[in-house]
């Protein structure tokens, strides 16, 4: 029922929104906050194991249409803050079980933050994101709109997890359970990182960059209809590939290339075991 009403209101796009429209949107946002609905969800029947919930993305965009820019400043003189009235800061309490260390972090309303999540300052989570139990979001890290983060992940300092809100049919970035994202990494354009994978410091993943697996000999690429997928347990580092012709070859230039150098083993687990002590 909620899905049908959201899609109907999105398609109608009225010139003015009534109180019943706003109540409908609040019901939708409450479901987002509770994790009862999400922009993308696991689906074994889907090609890569995930499906996009297009109607949920429409509901999020509906909120931007409905909202007016209002003054949300706690202290307008010292730190002015203006945003859409439909998306204030997320309401949390000690009962939420989320650890938010003081220092300037922000979580927008309309996203799911599970118990046991740790937020190190300053970090930011945008609307529509889903962050599951035991995950740590480190300092200066971003979880973009509609990004899906699994259980017991570590999004390390200064890493950027892109979202993908539009187009509504596009899969957002997916980070499955027990993934370690190293510092200064960037994951964009609907990339899927499967369970227990590790990204080394400074690794950038997007639809345009192939990933070379020196263990299996496979080159992982996105296609028109499919996202880039990093396999389970893969350990990916930032590498380079020599340009083989033209001026690039003459000048001995290389291009950035992510490389799978190994698959997770006991030695890798020992290096990341310390993460549990920080939670």
Buried (B, 14 or more C-beta within 10 A) or exposed (E): EBBEBBBEBBEEEEEEBEEEBBEBBEEBBEBBBEBEBBBBBEEEEEEBBBBBBBBBBBBBBBBEBBBEEEEBEEEEEEEEBEBBBBBBBBEBEEEBEBBBEEEEBBBBBBBBBBEBBBBBBEBBBBBBBBBBBBBBBBBBBBBBBBBBBBBBBBBBBBBBBBBBBEEBEBBBBBBBBBBBBBBBBBBBBBBBBBBBBBBBBBBBBBBEBEBBBEEEEEEBEBEEEBBBBBBBBBBBBBBEEEBEEEEEEEEEEEEEBBBBBBBBEEEBEEEBEEBEEEE
